[in-house]
């Protein structure tokens, strides 16, 4: 996986790769529901173990997953600090007029675990499903909304394009960051304003490059006579198998387990 981009599809023939895209999407939605519905540490650890098992089954590189999680360390730290200082409870540390509480640290740790589980689930989905199959799966799931005149195909196309260009966007951001760093930008400066100016030097050219790529893509789609009509033959090619049913039933049981766990914890 040398040179892998965050969120890029990884070719493989594992059980997770062979699952129907609709199965993986529904499983991710169920996982999100279970994560948001529970604050029980042991239940969340079981979900984390489930994600690790999926990563091993899909034969994804654990080092790459860990590195990807490390990249959102700032978000995780901010989440912990906000919960630690804004949640009332027994004080463990006082800095001026603000107090860090034991209950806040516990809640912050649980929220960090939640974010990690959600992030790992999204990585597994993106790295084991091609953008095309992901688009077809989303379109099939949302197809009933066409009865109320919602342009499902257009929405699925937008998502498909977004998934396709996310790894490229991350790679461009890294290239621009290295270029600006060679020009003297101080991304590790202790001064906040210096950091803001340095990162602004990444955001502006990245935004300009994204607009340019969007224009080129629009022209390419027009030149190929792209229409907004869905390809019914392509969508009908999806067929769920026994392994898909087993995966859906297993994940549903795990999600429903949050109900007795929540009742017992009261």
N, C-alpha and C positions, 0 to 999 in steps of 0.2 A: 504493500500500500504506500510505497514511497511516492511523494508528490500528490497524495490524495487531497481533494478539496472537501471542505465541510459540506455535508449534505449530498455529495455526489453518489450516484448509483454504483454499487460494487457488484460486478458480475459474479454469479455463483449458482450452484445447483442444489442448495440446501432445502430443507423442508420449508423454511420461512420464505425463501425465494419463490418456491413453487406454489405457495398459497395464492388464492384469488385476491386481486387488489381490493375488492370490496370487503373481503374477510379481514384484511389487515387494517383497513380504514375503520371498520366497525369496532374491531378490537381496540384500536387506539382511542376511539371515542369513549368506549366503555372504561378504559383505563383512566382517562381524564375524569370521568364521572366519579369513579371510585376514589381517586386521589383527592378530588375536591370535597368529597362527602365525608371523609374520615380524617380525624386528627390523632388516631391511635398509632403510636410509634411502632408497635409490633406488626400491625397490619401493613403499614407503609414499608417496613423492612421486608415483609413477604412480597410486596409488589416490586421492590427493588431487586429481590432475588429472582423474581419472574423475568424482569428485564435482563438481568445478567444471563439467565438461562437462555433467553431468546438470542442474545448476542453470541453466546457460545454455539448455539444450534445453527445460527446463520454463518458461522465461521468468519465473523468480523474481527478485526484486529483490536483487542482490548486496549492496547497502548494508544491507538488513534482515538478511541472513545474517551479515554481518560484525558487525553490532551484537549479534546473538544470541550469537555466539561471544565477543564482548567481555564479555558478561554473566557468563560462566563463567571470567573471568580469574583469580579467586581460587583456584578448583580447579586451574587450570593451573599457577599459581605454586606452590601447595602441593606439587603433584606433582613439579615441577622441584626444589624445595628438598629434599624428602624423598629423592629419588634422588641429588641432588648430595652430600648430607651422610652418607647411610647406605651408599653404595656404596664399597667399598674400591678403592684405586688410587693414582695419582700425585696428590699434593696440589697444589692451585692457590691455596688460601686456607685459613687456620687462624684460627678464632675460639674462643679459650679451649681447651677440650678436644675440640672437634669440628672436623673437617676437610672442606672441599669438595674433591672429586676430579674430575679430568678425565673419567674413565670415568663418574662419576655424572652429570656435566653432559650427556655424550653420551647416556646412557640416559634421563635426564630429558627431553631434547629429543625423543627418539624416542617416549616415552610421551605427551608433549604432542601430537605429531603424530597418534598413535593416537587420542587422545581427540577431537581436532578432526575427524578423518575419521568417527568413529562418530557424533559430534554432528551433523555435516552430513548423514550418511546418514539419521539419524532425522528431521531436519527435512524433507528431501526427501520421505520417505515420508508424513509427516503433512500436509505442505502440498500434496501432489498427490493425496491420496486422502481421500475423505469418510469420516467416522467410521462411517457405515453400511456402506460397501464394505469398509472395513478390518475391521470386525467379521465380515462375511460371509466375507472371505478367510481370516481366522484360524480361523473355525469350519469351513470346508471343509478346510483343511490338517490340523486336529486331529480331523476326523471319525472316522478309524480308531480313536481312543482310546475311542470310545463302546462298542466291543466288549468292553472290560474295565471297563465301568460307570463311566467317568469323565464327569461332567456337563460336556461340552464347550460346550454351548449357554450354560449359566450362566456359565462362565468367559469366553466370548466377549462376553457381555452386560456383564459387569463391566468388561472391557477397553474396550468401546465407550463405556460411560458415562464411564470415566476419561479417554479421549481427548477426549470431548466437553467435559468440564468443566475440563480442564487450562488452556486459554486463559483461561477465566473466573477460575480460581484465581489465575493470574498477574496478571490485571487487578485483582482484589480486593486482592491483596497490595500492588500499586503504589498503589492508592487509600488503603489503610490506612497505608502508609508515609508518604505525603504528609500525611495527616491527623495522624499522630503527630509528624511533623517540624514542622508548624505549631503543635503544642502544646509544642514545646521539646525533643523527643527528639534526642539527639546521635548520629547514626549514624556520623559521621566523627570521633568523639572518639578521641584517642590512647590513652585508658584502656580496658583490656579489659572491666572490669566495667560501665562505662558503656555500651559497645557491646552487651554481652549483655543488659542491662536494656532498651535501646532496641529490640533485635530481638525480645525477649520480648513487647514491646507490639504486635508485628505477629503473632507466631505464635498467641498466645492468642485474639484476636478472629477470626483467619482460621480457626482450628480450630473455633471455635464456629459461625461462619457455614457451614462445610463440613458440620457435623453437622446444622444446621438445613436446609440444602439437601438433604441425603440423606434426611431425614425427609419433606420435601415431595415429593421424587421417589418415595419408596416409597408414599406415599398416592396420588399420581397414577397410579402403575402399578396399584395395587389397584383404584382406581376405574374403570380401563379394562379390568379383568379380565385382567391380564397373566398368562400361563402360561409355564412353563419349557420348553414343547415347541418345537423348532426349526421354522422355516418352510422346508420342503423346496423349495417352489416358488421362493422367493427365492434359495436357495443354488444351485439348478440353473440359474438364469438366467446364471450366470457361464460364459463360454466363452473359452478361450484361442485367440488368433489367431497368424498367422505372426510378427507383430512381438514377441509374447510369447516364442515359441520362440527367435527370434533374440537377444532380450535375455538369456534364460536361458543360452543357449550361450555368448554373449560373456562374460558375467560368470563362468561356470564356467571358461572358458579362463584368464581373468585370475586366478582363485582357484587353479587348478591350477599356475599359473606360480610360485607360492610354493615349490613342492617343488624344482624345479631351482635356483631362486635360493638357497634355504637350503643345498642341497648344494654349490653353487659357493662359497658364503661360508665353508664349513668349511675 
